[in-house]
Amino acid sequence: MSGSVEPGSYTFDGALTTSASVLQGASQFFLASTGSLEILTHDTAANSITGIFSFSATSFPSGDQLDVTEGSFDIEYVEIE
């Protein structure tokens, strides 16, 4: 993961540059239309990153809505060069 991932707030706006998605079952795919991601910590020495997120997503092809609230992550990663 690039050291350029800085703590801060990021928004999901439906564009694929910053997005969130959910695959439910084998065939229902939800793509975020609005939402946010907050990177709380990024420790490049320990290769760990933590944060919280929430978003509203629409299913394709059904059009069903899904609201994800109070999501969180605490990830350790391995650098691959």
Secondary structure by P-SEA (a helix, b strand, c coil): ccccccbbbbbbcccccccccccccccbbbbbccccccccccccccccccccccbbbbccccbbbbbbccccbbbbbbbcc
